[in-house]
Amino acid sequence: MEEKPRMERIKWVDTASEPLEGHRAQRRVSPLKDFLAGGFGGTCLVVVGHPLDTVKVRLQTMPKVAPGSVPLYTGTLDCFQKTIKQEGFRGLYKGMGAPLAGVAPIFAVSFFGFGLGKKLLQKHPDEKLTALQLFQAGCLAGVFTTAIMAPGERIKSLLQVQHGQTQPKYSGPLDVVKKLYAEGGLKSVFRGTGATLLRDVPASGVYFMSYEWLKKAVTPPGEDPSKINPLRSILAGGTAGILNWIVALPPDVLKSRLQTAAEGTYPNGMRDVFRELMREEGPRGLFKGITPVMLRAFPSNAACFLGYEVAMKFLNNAAPNL
């Protein structure tokens, strides 16, 4: 007797992964779905991770310690405690308006850019890409997002470093843009674009490559990774976030200092920031804020990829032909 073909029920549809050998291609690439699902995933990332991002920026940009004086913050926990004591819990969410408003297009474009990169590298729709090819596609995603990310990060960082002043310089994101433009035009608003590229291009490559690899690695033999369950998505997404920040942190420190410095402080841009940091703090200065970064990386990126998977599942059920 002939063996009846086995019918498989698709539980998780992942447009960001290639068909595995031995599995039929049961999905089609939909840029609109990638855009929408990526935006929702990015929103989840910001809501979960912003408090630790505020701590990271404050540790990276706190004033230099004079001989014999005490630093503004002695570490991550001290920064948390002082922020909450002086500004309340809402102080940890300072500057969230800018990334929250921009995160949907940023992550939408990022996931779209990754999908486009894979499509450009594939010779045929069912071709499995190598780790290097996935890295290259992820790098393209980093290029795509820089134009949105750079000004958004500048606005966010300037709001985050306002340490509970009674009369802060900036009242909100729009006020930051208005004052930056008055001080230095669009060039001032987009300060740190080069540093953002240096951070996001290789980090995005590692981010997407590691997620694709990890979600396949944690899938039991014989199962399709496109059916990945929430726990596996959390594990793969959170780990990908940690690997992303191992690559991204040194240029992120330089970017934060450049974007929060007063006009004219670093006439040669990131090169001046790097020279000053090496002279005063040495290589360890490039890893300032590593504790809050790593504490934030797993839960926020797990939330991002889980949000993406949930949104993609909903979109595929609600509009299968979209």
GUMARPA-568867 format. One line per field, with one value per atom (N, C-alpha, C): residue in one letter; x, y, z negated. Coordinates in steps of 0.02 Angstrom, whole numbers, padded with zeros to 5 digits. Atoms other than C-alpha are relative to their C-alpha. Example, Ala and Ser with C-alpha at 12.3 -4.5 7.8 and 13.67 -1.06 7.14 Angstrom:
resn = [a	a	a	s	s	s];
east = [00045	00615	00045	-00042	00684	-00039];
north = [-00059	-00225	00060	-00059	-00053	00055];
up = [00000	-00390	00000	00003	-00357	-00037];
This chain:
resn = [m	m	m	e	e	e	e	e	e	k	k	k	p	p	p	r	r	r	m	m	m	e	e	e	r	r	r	i	i	i	k	k	k	w	w	w	v	v	v	d	d	d	t	t	t	a	a	a	s	s	s	e	e	e	p	p	p	l	l	l	e	e	e	g	g	g	h	h	h	r	r	r	a	a	a	q	q	q	r	r	r	r	r	r	v	v	v	s	s	s	p	p	p	l	l	l	k	k	k	d	d	d	f	f	f	l	l	l	a	a	a	g	g	g	g	g	g	f	f	f	g	g	g	g	g	g	t	t	t	c	c	c	l	l	l	v	v	v	v	v	v	v	v	v	g	g	g	h	h	h	p	p	p	l	l	l	d	d	d	t	t	t	v	v	v	k	k	k	v	v	v	r	r	r	l	l	l	q	q	q	t	t	t	m	m	m	p	p	p	k	k	k	v	v	v	a	a	a	p	p	p	g	g	g	s	s	s	v	v	v	p	p	p	l	l	l	y	y	y	t	t	t	g	g	g	t	t	t	l	l	l	d	d	d	c	c	c	f	f	f	q	q	q	k	k	k	t	t	t	i	i	i	k	k	k	q	q	q	e	e	e	g	g	g	f	f	f	r	r	r	g	g	g	l	l	l	y	y	y	k	k	k	g	g	g	m	m	m	g	g	g	a	a	a	p	p	p	l	l	l	a	a	a	g	g	g	v	v	v	a	a	a	p	p	p	i	i	i	f	f	f	a	a	a	v	v	v	s	s	s	f	f	f	f	f	f	g	g	g	f	f	f	g	g	g	l	l	l	g	g	g	k	k	k	k	k	k	l	l	l	l	l	l	q	q	q	k	k	k	h	h	h	p	p	p	d	d	d	e	e	e	k	k	k	l	l	l	t	t	t	a	a	a	l	l	l	q	q	q	l	l	l	f	f	f	q	q	q	a	a	a	g	g	g	c	c	c	l	l	l	a	a	a	g	g	g	v	v	v	f	f	f	t	t	t	t	t	t	a	a	a	i	i	i	m	m	m	a	a	a	p	p	p	g	g	g	e	e	e	r	r	r	i	i	i	k	k	k	s	s	s	l	l	l	l	l	l	q	q	q	v	v	v	q	q	q	h	h	h	g	g	g	q	q	q	t	t	t	q	q	q	p	p	p	k	k	k	y	y	y	s	s	s	g	g	g	p	p	p	l	l	l	d	d	d	v	v	v	v	v	v	k	k	k	k	k	k	l	l	l	y	y	y	a	a	a	e	e	e	g	g	g	g	g	g	l	l	l	k	k	k	s	s	s	v	v	v	f	f	f	r	r	r	g	g	g	t	t	t	g	g	g	a	a	a	t	t	t	l	l	l	l	l	l	r	r	r	d	d	d	v	v	v	p	p	p	a	a	a	s	s	s	g	g	g	v	v	v	y	y	y	f	f	f	m	m	m	s	s	s	y	y	y	e	e	e	w	w	w	l	l	l	k	k	k	k	k	k	a	a	a	v	v	v	t	t	t	p	p	p	p	p	p	g	g	g	e	e	e	d	d	d	p	p	p	s	s	s	k	k	k	i	i	i	n	n	n	p	p	p	l	l	l	r	r	r	s	s	s	i	i	i	l	l	l	a	a	a	g	g	g	g	g	g	t	t	t	a	a	a	g	g	g	i	i	i	l	l	l	n	n	n	w	w	w	i	i	i	v	v	v	a	a	a	l	l	l	p	p	p	p	p	p	d	d	d	v	v	v	l	l	l	k	k	k	s	s	s	r	r	r	l	l	l	q	q	q	t	t	t	a	a	a	a	a	a	e	e	e	g	g	g	t	t	t	y	y	y	p	p	p	n	n	n	g	g	g	m	m	m	r	r	r	d	d	d	v	v	v	f	f	f	r	r	r	e	e	e	l	l	l	m	m	m	r	r	r	e	e	e	e	e	e	g	g	g	p	p	p	r	r	r	g	g	g	l	l	l	f	f	f	k	k	k	g	g	g	i	i	i	t	t	t	p	p	p	v	v	v	m	m	m	l	l	l	r	r	r	a	a	a	f	f	f	p	p	p	s	s	s	n	n	n	a	a	a	a	a	a	c	c	c	f	f	f	l	l	l	g	g	g	y	y	y	e	e	e	v	v	v	a	a	a	m	m	m	k	k	k	f	f	f	l	l	l	n	n	n	n	n	n	a	a	a	a	a	a	p	p	p	n	n	n	l	l	l];
east = [00042	00000	00044	-00038	00057	-00012	00005	00093	-00036	00037	-00030	00044	-00039	00049	-00022	00015	00060	-00019	00021	-00036	00028	-00031	00054	-00039	00035	-00033	00051	-00049	00065	-00022	00017	00067	00033	-00036	00198	00027	-00024	00232	00052	-00056	00399	00027	-00023	00435	00074	-00071	00610	00046	-00042	00673	-00010	00003	00712	-00030	00025	00626	00057	-00050	00721	-00003	00000	00772	-00051	00051	00632	-00066	00064	00496	-00021	00025	00386	-00001	00005	00388	-00074	00070	00223	-00015	00010	00237	00026	-00026	00267	00021	-00026	00365	-00051	00046	00252	00034	-00033	00346	-00046	00047	00189	-00007	00005	00173	00065	-00063	00358	00002	00000	00337	-00043	00046	00187	00022	-00021	00251	00065	-00062	00424	-00013	00018	00346	-00028	00028	00247	00053	-00055	00400	00044	-00041	00499	-00033	00037	00363	00006	-00009	00373	00070	-00069	00562	00008	-00008	00551	-00033	00037	00419	00035	-00034	00515	00070	-00070	00691	00019	-00019	00682	00029	-00030	00715	00075	-00072	00882	00039	-00033	00921	00015	-00011	00901	00061	-00056	01021	00066	-00060	01145	00025	-00020	01146	00027	-00024	01165	00069	-00066	01312	00053	-00048	01394	00018	-00010	01377	00006	-00003	01393	00065	-00058	01515	00063	-00064	01699	00010	-00011	01751	00065	-00060	01870	00036	-00038	02010	-00030	00026	01943	-00075	00073	01760	-00034	00038	01623	-00036	00036	01551	-00075	00072	01372	-00036	00029	01329	00057	-00053	01432	-00011	00013	01348	-00073	00068	01187	-00053	00050	01091	-00005	-00001	01144	-00036	00034	01085	-00076	00071	00918	-00031	00027	00894	-00004	-00001	00943	-00052	00049	00835	-00071	00067	00681	-00011	00006	00715	-00011	00002	00740	-00056	00047	00619	-00060	00055	00503	00012	-00007	00478	-00004	00006	00431	00066	-00065	00610	00037	-00032	00664	-00025	00029	00552	00009	-00014	00622	00025	-00023	00645	-00030	00028	00538	-00044	00043	00426	00033	-00036	00559	00009	-00007	00603	-00067	00065	00421	-00034	00029	00365	00037	-00039	00507	00013	-00020	00524	-00039	00039	00382	00031	-00033	00458	00071	-00068	00634	00002	-00001	00599	-00037	00034	00478	00049	-00050	00614	00056	-00054	00742	-00019	00022	00642	-00011	00008	00597	00067	-00067	00780	00034	-00028	00832	-00031	00034	00701	00022	-00023	00754	00071	-00069	00936	00003	00002	00897	-00024	00028	00795	00052	-00052	00938	00056	-00054	01060	-00022	00025	00949	00000	00003	00968	-00069	00068	00797	-00036	00038	00657	00012	-00007	00691	00073	-00070	00880	00014	-00020	00949	00062	-00057	01069	00049	-00052	01234	-00001	-00005	01275	00029	-00029	01383	-00050	00051	01241	-00053	00048	01121	00030	-00033	01249	-00002	00001	01260	-00069	00068	01071	-00017	00011	01067	00036	-00037	01199	-00041	00041	01084	-00057	00052	00948	00026	-00030	01067	00009	-00006	01099	-00068	00067	00913	-00026	00031	00872	00038	-00042	01013	-00031	00029	00923	-00054	00051	00782	00030	-00028	00885	00043	-00049	01019	-00034	00032	00906	-00042	00041	00791	00043	-00045	00938	00028	-00025	01004	-00052	00054	00836	-00008	00008	00817	00055	-00057	00991	00002	00000	00977	-00054	00051	00816	00019	-00019	00887	00053	-00055	01039	-00021	00025	00930	-00014	00001	00961	-00045	00047	00804	00004	-00003	00835	-00070	00065	00696	-00021	00015	00709	00042	-00039	00769	00003	-00009	00834	-00053	00048	00714	-00063	00063	00530	-00028	00024	00505	00034	-00033	00555	-00005	00008	00483	00041	-00040	00569	00074	-00069	00735	00014	-00010	00715	00002	00004	00668	00064	-00060	00816	00064	-00059	00942	00003	00001	00887	00019	-00017	00901	00075	-00071	01077	00046	-00047	01151	-00032	00034	01020	-00007	00010	00990	00063	-00062	01173	00003	00001	01148	-00050	00051	00989	00026	-00025	01080	00070	-00066	01240	00004	-00008	01306	-00022	00023	01245	00055	-00056	01418	00010	-00008	01431	-00056	00057	01257	00011	-00016	01310	00053	-00053	01468	-00026	00030	01362	-00050	00057	01210	00012	-00010	01280	00027	-00023	01387	-00045	00042	01273	-00064	00061	01118	00016	-00020	01213	00002	-00004	01251	-00068	00067	01075	-00044	00044	00978	00030	-00033	01106	-00006	00002	01111	-00071	00069	00921	-00020	00016	00901	00033	-00036	01034	-00026	00021	00976	-00069	00067	00794	-00001	-00006	00846	00035	-00038	00968	-00043	00042	00835	-00062	00056	00709	00018	-00015	00701	00007	-00009	00759	-00066	00060	00624	-00056	00051	00524	00022	-00013	00510	00009	-00009	00584	-00054	00053	00442	-00059	00052	00331	00025	-00031	00438	-00052	00048	00343	00026	-00020	00346	00064	-00058	00475	00065	-00059	00597	00014	-00009	00568	00032	-00028	00606	00074	-00069	00766	00044	-00040	00828	00005	00000	00777	00041	-00038	00850	00075	-00071	01016	00027	-00020	01024	00011	-00008	01001	00065	-00063	01149	00059	-00054	01261	00003	00004	01203	00036	-00029	01256	00074	-00072	01425	00038	-00030	01464	-00014	00023	01368	00024	-00012	01422	00056	-00053	01592	-00020	00021	01525	-00060	00057	01368	00023	-00028	01473	00024	-00024	01556	-00058	00059	01388	-00035	00035	01308	00037	-00039	01450	-00001	00002	01452	-00067	00067	01264	-00023	00021	01249	00048	-00049	01401	-00026	00018	01381	00029	-00024	01403	00073	-00070	01587	00047	-00044	01651	00046	-00039	01710	-00001	00002	01750	00013	-00014	01816	-00044	00048	01670	00024	-00014	01692	00074	-00073	01881	00022	-00018	01894	-00027	00030	01776	00044	-00041	01882	00067	-00065	02047	-00007	00010	01980	-00015	00018	01905	00061	-00060	02066	00050	-00048	02170	-00021	00024	02061	-00022	00028	01985	00028	-00027	02073	-00055	00048	01988	-00062	00057	01876	-00057	00051	01786	-00049	00044	01715	-00056	00051	01614	-00039	00040	01534	-00074	00071	01355	-00014	00010	01382	-00050	00046	01284	-00073	00069	01119	-00014	00010	01145	-00015	00010	01160	-00063	00062	01019	-00061	00054	00910	-00004	-00003	00967	-00045	00039	00886	-00075	00073	00710	-00028	00027	00690	00000	-00003	00746	-00041	00046	00652	-00071	00066	00498	-00009	00003	00540	-00016	00011	00552	-00065	00064	00405	-00057	00051	00302	-00005	-00001	00356	-00035	00030	00308	-00075	00072	00139	-00037	00032	00100	-00003	-00001	00151	-00053	00052	00040	-00069	00065	-00106	-00014	00009	-00079	-00012	00010	-00066	-00069	00067	-00228	-00054	00050	-00320	-00002	-00004	-00259	00049	-00047	-00182	00024	-00019	-00178	00033	-00029	-00103	00073];
north = [-00060	00000	00063	-00063	00174	00039	-00040	00283	00065	-00062	00425	00059	-00059	00596	00031	-00029	00675	00074	-00070	00838	00035	-00039	00969	00064	-00061	01108	00053	-00053	01270	00040	-00038	01349	00068	-00063	01483	00011	-00015	01564	00054	-00045	01649	00019	-00021	01749	00019	-00019	01785	-00060	00058	01608	-00039	00037	01495	-00069	00069	01327	-00048	00051	01183	-00055	00057	01035	-00051	00050	00907	00031	-00034	01039	00040	-00041	01120	00072	-00071	01309	00017	-00009	01348	00073	-00071	01537	00040	-00044	01681	00065	-00062	01838	00055	-00057	01986	00059	-00058	02150	00039	-00036	02229	-00034	00037	02091	00007	-00010	02104	00070	-00069	02292	00007	-00006	02278	-00041	00043	02132	00026	-00028	02211	00061	-00059	02373	-00018	00022	02282	-00029	00028	02186	00053	-00055	02347	00038	-00033	02425	-00040	00043	02276	00008	-00008	02298	00064	-00064	02482	00000	00000	02458	-00041	00044	02315	00027	-00016	02386	00071	-00070	02575	00019	-00019	02588	-00015	00017	02498	00038	-00042	02599	00068	-00064	02758	-00005	00010	02689	-00005	00007	02640	00067	-00065	02814	00045	-00042	02899	-00021	00024	02789	00018	-00014	02817	00074	-00072	03006	00040	-00037	03050	00041	-00045	03192	-00035	00029	03154	00012	-00003	03121	00037	-00037	03249	-00038	00035	03186	00013	-00007	03153	00006	-00007	03170	-00067	00061	03039	00003	-00002	02988	00008	-00011	03034	-00066	00067	02848	-00049	00050	02705	-00063	00059	02576	-00002	00007	02511	00007	-00002	02483	00070	-00067	02652	00050	-00044	02738	-00011	00016	02648	00033	-00025	02696	00076	-00074	02879	00028	-00025	02900	-00005	00009	02829	00046	-00043	02926	00073	-00071	03094	00016	-00016	03077	-00046	00048	02933	-00052	00053	02778	00027	-00029	02888	00026	-00024	02952	-00051	00053	02784	-00002	-00001	02814	00067	-00064	02985	-00013	00006	03006	-00057	00058	02855	00021	-00022	02960	-00004	00000	02976	-00071	00068	02790	-00034	00032	02738	00024	-00028	02855	-00024	00019	02800	-00074	00070	02618	-00042	00038	02554	00003	-00002	02619	-00027	00025	02577	-00076	00073	02394	-00027	00021	02382	00001	-00006	02444	-00051	00047	02334	-00071	00066	02173	-00004	-00003	02226	-00003	-00001	02262	-00068	00067	02091	-00047	00042	02006	00017	-00020	02108	-00024	00023	02066	-00074	00071	01881	-00014	00011	01893	00016	-00018	01980	-00052	00049	01845	-00069	00065	01699	-00005	00013	01624	-00026	00022	01543	00003	-00013	01565	-00049	00051	01401	-00012	00011	01420	00016	-00012	01402	00043	-00046	01543	-00023	00016	01518	00052	-00048	01604	00067	-00061	01729	00040	-00034	01770	00031	-00028	01794	00062	-00058	01911	00059	-00054	02012	00030	-00025	02025	00042	-00039	02084	00067	-00063	02216	00050	-00045	02287	00030	-00025	02303	00059	-00054	02411	00063	-00058	02526	00033	-00026	02545	00042	-00032	02599	00062	-00053	02725	00069	-00066	02874	00018	-00012	02853	-00004	00014	02788	00057	-00050	02924	00060	-00057	03076	-00022	00024	02972	-00014	00013	02916	00065	-00065	03094	00033	-00029	03156	-00038	00042	03010	00012	-00006	03028	00068	-00067	03216	00005	00000	03189	-00044	00046	03043	00028	-00025	03139	00061	-00054	03274	-00031	00036	03217	00035	-00025	03279	00074	-00073	03465	00029	-00033	03579	00037	-00035	03676	-00032	00034	03553	00041	-00037	03621	-00018	00024	03515	-00025	00021	03488	-00063	00060	03345	-00008	00013	03270	00056	-00055	03410	00060	-00056	03540	-00012	00017	03449	00015	-00011	03451	00075	-00072	03635	00035	-00034	03688	-00023	00024	03577	00033	-00031	03647	00073	-00071	03825	00008	-00004	03789	-00018	00024	03696	-00028	00024	03656	-00076	00073	03479	-00039	00034	03437	-00017	00012	03454	-00055	00050	03348	-00070	00065	03209	-00015	00014	03216	-00072	00069	03041	-00051	00047	02965	-00051	00045	02893	-00051	00045	02820	-00051	00045	02745	-00055	00049	02661	-00050	00043	02594	-00050	00044	02521	-00050	00040	02456	-00047	00044	02381	-00069	00067	02242	-00031	00028	02224	-00030	00028	02199	-00064	00062	02069	-00058	00051	01972	-00016	00006	02001	-00049	00042	01924	-00068	00063	01791	-00047	00043	01727	-00023	00021	01727	-00056	00053	01625	-00066	00061	01502	-00031	00025	01489	-00032	00029	01458	-00068	00066	01313	-00048	00043	01249	-00026	00021	01242	-00039	00038	01155	-00075	00072	00965	-00027	00030	00858	-00022	00020	00831	00051	-00053	00987	00059	-00060	01142	00060	-00060	01298	00053	-00049	01398	-00011	00014	01314	00016	-00015	01386	00023	-00019	01402	00061	-00062	01556	-00007	00008	01486	-00003	00003	01446	00068	-00067	01617	00047	-00042	01700	-00017	00020	01598	00024	-00020	01631	00076	-00073	01815	00033	-00029	01853	-00010	00014	01770	00041	-00042	01860	00072	-00068	02023	00009	-00004	01986	00002	00002	01943	00066	-00064	02101	00054	-00054	02212	-00011	00011	02128	00036	-00033	02195	00075	-00070	02360	00046	-00044	02424	00051	-00051	02506	00060	-00058	02613	00036	-00032	02646	00050	-00046	02725	00064	-00058	02839	00041	-00034	02881	00040	-00035	02926	00063	-00059	03043	00054	-00049	03126	00034	-00028	03150	00042	-00040	03223	00057	-00054	03339	00067	-00067	03527	00013	-00017	03603	00022	-00020	03617	-00040	00038	03495	-00047	00047	03369	00020	-00025	03461	-00054	00054	03302	-00062	00053	03197	-00058	00061	03018	-00011	00009	03022	00037	-00038	03157	-00035	00036	03059	-00060	00060	02902	00018	-00020	02992	00020	-00023	03075	-00059	00057	02913	-00045	00041	02814	00033	-00037	02950	00000	-00009	02968	-00065	00060	02795	-00065	00061	02671	-00043	00044	02525	-00017	00016	02490	00049	-00051	02652	-00017	00020	02574	-00046	00046	02455	00028	-00031	02580	-00014	00015	02534	-00072	00069	02350	-00038	00037	02290	00013	-00010	02376	-00022	00023	02336	-00074	00072	02150	-00021	00014	02152	00014	-00020	02237	-00043	00031	02140	-00061	00061	01973	00012	-00007	02023	00044	-00046	02168	-00031	00030	02071	-00064	00055	01917	00025	-00030	02029	00022	-00022	02098	-00058	00056	01931	-00037	00031	01858	00042	-00044	02010	-00006	00009	01989	-00065	00065	01805	00001	-00003	01838	00042	-00043	01981	-00033	00034	01878	-00056	00052	01734	00031	-00033	01853	00024	-00027	01934	-00057	00056	01766	-00032	00026	01708	00049	-00051	01873	00015	-00018	01905	-00046	00049	01747	00017	-00018	01821	00068	-00067	01989	-00003];
up = [00000	00000	00000	-00002	00038	-00064	00061	-00110	00015	-00011	-00125	-00018	00016	-00120	-00066	00066	-00291	00008	-00002	-00311	-00061	00054	-00414	-00012	00018	-00506	-00020	00014	-00506	-00061	00061	-00679	-00001	-00001	-00656	00070	-00068	-00488	-00005	00008	-00478	00068	-00066	-00320	-00001	00003	-00383	00000	-00002	-00363	00064	-00062	-00217	-00013	00008	-00187	-00016	00015	-00263	00051	-00044	-00161	-00024	00018	-00157	-00017	00014	-00185	00061	-00055	-00056	-00021	00014	-00044	-00011	00016	-00133	-00017	00013	-00141	00059	-00052	-00023	-00033	00028	-00056	00010	-00003	-00096	-00034	00030	-00122	-00047	00043	-00195	-00068	00064	-00326	-00040	00035	-00368	-00032	00024	-00387	-00063	00056	-00503	-00060	00055	-00606	-00032	00027	-00624	-00042	00040	-00685	-00068	00064	-00818	-00045	00039	-00873	-00030	00025	-00889	-00057	00054	-00996	-00065	00059	-01114	-00030	00023	-01123	-00041	00035	-01174	-00068	00063	-01308	-00053	00048	-01389	-00019	00011	-01370	-00016	00007	-01387	-00069	00064	-01576	-00004	00001	-01559	00052	-00050	-01403	-00030	00034	-01507	-00047	00045	-01637	00040	-00043	-01499	00024	-00027	-01422	-00056	00056	-01592	-00025	00020	-01639	00053	-00054	-01469	00004	-00010	-01476	-00065	00063	-01661	-00003	00002	-01703	-00024	00021	-01725	-00075	00073	-01904	-00015	00021	-01977	-00055	00053	-02091	-00069	00068	-02265	-00005	00002	-02215	00014	-00009	-02205	00067	-00064	-02035	-00009	00003	-01996	-00013	00011	-01987	-00009	00011	-02057	00040	-00041	-01946	00021	-00027	-01869	-00054	00053	-02031	-00030	00029	-02100	00046	-00048	-01941	-00002	00006	-01952	-00062	00063	-02134	-00002	00000	-02112	00048	-00048	-01958	-00028	00028	-02044	-00060	00059	-02205	00020	-00019	-02116	00049	-00054	-01970	00002	-00002	-02010	00054	-00050	-01904	00071	-00067	-01756	00026	-00022	-01754	00042	-00040	-01684	00071	-00067	-01534	00035	-00032	-01492	00071	-00069	-01306	00038	-00035	-01262	00058	-00055	-01150	00068	-00065	-01015	00027	-00028	-00999	00011	-00008	-01022	00064	-00061	-00883	00062	-00058	-00770	00006	00001	-00818	00050	-00049	-00709	00069	-00065	-00548	-00001	00004	-00609	00006	-00002	-00643	00060	-00061	-00499	00058	-00054	-00381	-00011	00015	-00470	00023	-00020	-00447	00076	-00073	-00270	00035	-00030	-00232	-00004	00006	-00297	00052	-00050	-00189	00071	-00066	-00038	00013	-00007	-00069	00016	-00014	-00073	00071	-00067	00085	00054	-00048	00176	00004	00002	00121	00025	-00023	00170	00076	-00072	00344	00019	-00010	00326	-00067	00062	00196	-00056	00051	00105	-00022	00017	00091	-00073	00069	-00085	-00001	00004	-00130	-00053	00049	-00220	-00055	00055	-00384	00024	-00026	-00290	00040	-00040	-00171	-00045	00048	-00317	-00034	00030	-00396	00048	-00050	-00234	00006	-00004	-00224	-00062	00061	-00405	00001	-00007	-00367	00041	-00041	-00233	-00042	00045	-00365	-00041	00038	-00468	00040	-00043	-00321	00010	-00013	-00289	-00059	00059	-00467	-00025	00029	-00497	00009	-00012	-00419	-00050	00051	-00545	-00070	00066	-00690	-00027	00024	-00699	-00033	00035	-00734	-00060	00056	-00845	-00062	00056	-00953	-00028	00025	-00963	-00045	00040	-01027	-00066	00059	-01148	-00051	00045	-01220	-00035	00030	-01249	-00055	00052	-01347	-00059	00053	-01445	-00047	00042	-01509	-00041	00043	-01590	-00069	00065	-01769	-00050	00050	-01856	-00012	00010	-01829	-00009	00010	-01891	00063	-00063	-01728	00055	-00052	-01595	00064	-00063	-01431	00051	-00050	-01329	-00035	00030	-01366	00031	-00033	-01245	00068	-00065	-01076	00050	-00049	-00969	-00019	00024	-01077	00015	-00017	-01052	00073	-00071	-00863	00016	-00013	-00862	-00022	00026	-00969	00035	-00038	-00879	00068	-00066	-00712	-00004	00009	-00778	-00013	00017	-00843	00058	-00052	-00694	00062	-00060	-00563	00000	-00006	-00498	-00019	00018	-00524	-00074	00072	-00711	-00018	00013	-00709	00017	-00023	-00615	-00025	00026	-00715	-00027	00022	-00747	00051	-00051	-00584	00017	-00015	-00545	-00056	00057	-00720	-00003	-00002	-00702	00052	-00052	-00539	-00025	00025	-00621	-00051	00050	-00760	00031	-00020	-00667	00059	-00058	-00506	-00022	00021	-00584	-00053	00053	-00736	00028	-00031	-00628	00037	-00032	-00528	-00049	00052	-00687	-00028	00030	-00754	00039	-00041	-00610	00014	-00014	-00569	-00060	00060	-00749	-00015	00012	-00765	00047	-00048	-00606	-00018	00017	-00661	-00064	00066	-00841	00002	-00001	-00802	00034	-00030	-00691	-00049	00046	-00823	-00058	00057	-00960	00022	-00026	-00846	00001	00000	-00874	00071	-00067	-00726	00030	-00035	-00597	-00002	00003	-00645	00042	-00040	-00537	-00046	00043	-00621	00011	-00010	-00543	-00047	00050	-00674	-00070	00065	-00814	-00051	00051	-00977	-00039	00035	-01092	-00042	00042	-01213	00041	-00043	-01072	00031	-00029	-00995	-00051	00054	-01163	-00009	00010	-01184	00058	-00058	-01006	00005	-00005	-01006	-00054	00055	-01177	00009	-00011	-01137	00059	-00057	-00969	-00022	00026	-01063	-00038	00036	-01177	00048	-00049	-01029	00039	-00034	-00941	-00039	00040	-01086	-00016	00008	-01108	00056	-00058	-00934	-00002	-00007	-00951	-00056	00057	-01123	00009	-00007	-01084	00044	-00039	-00940	-00030	00033	-01043	-00053	00049	-01181	00035	-00038	-01053	00026	-00026	-00976	-00054	00055	-01143	-00021	00021	-01190	00053	-00054	-01020	00004	-00009	-01015	-00059	00059	-01191	-00016	00013	-01184	00026	-00022	-01167	00069	-00067	-00994	-00003	-00005	-00947	-00045	00045	-01079	00038	-00039	-00951	00074	-00069	-00787	00052	-00047	-00705	-00010	00008	-00760	-00042	00039	-00818	-00013	00011	-00796	-00063	00060	-00930	-00063	00057	-01045	-00018	00011	-01023	-00032	00028	-01057	-00073	00068	-01214	-00047	00042	-01280	-00013	00008	-01250	-00047	00041	-01332	-00074	00068	-01487	-00035	00031	-01514	00027	-00030	-01400	00031	-00034	-01311	-00041	00042	-01461	00008	-00009	-01424	00056	-00056	-01265	-00022	00024	-01372	-00060	00053	-01491	00013	-00006	-01525	00020	-00023	-01484	-00043	00043	-01636	00018	-00020	-01594	00071	-00069	-01410	00001	-00001	-01443	-00039	00036	-01571	00044	-00044	-01441	00063	-00066	-01288	00006	-00007	-01324	-00001	00001	-01379	00055	-00050	-01257	00069	-00066	-01104	00004	00002	-01158	00013	-00011	-01165	00072	-00069	-00993	00047	-00047	-00903	-00016	00017	-00999	00028	-00028	-00952	00076	-00073	-00771	00020	-00016	-00770	-00011	00016	-00853	00052	-00049	-00734	00069	-00065	-00582	00002	00003	-00639	00008	-00005	-00661	00071	-00068	-00490	00049	-00045	-00404	-00008	00011	-00485	00023	-00017	-00457	00074	-00071	-00280	00035	-00029	-00205	00070	-00070	-00029	00006	-00002	-00077	00022];
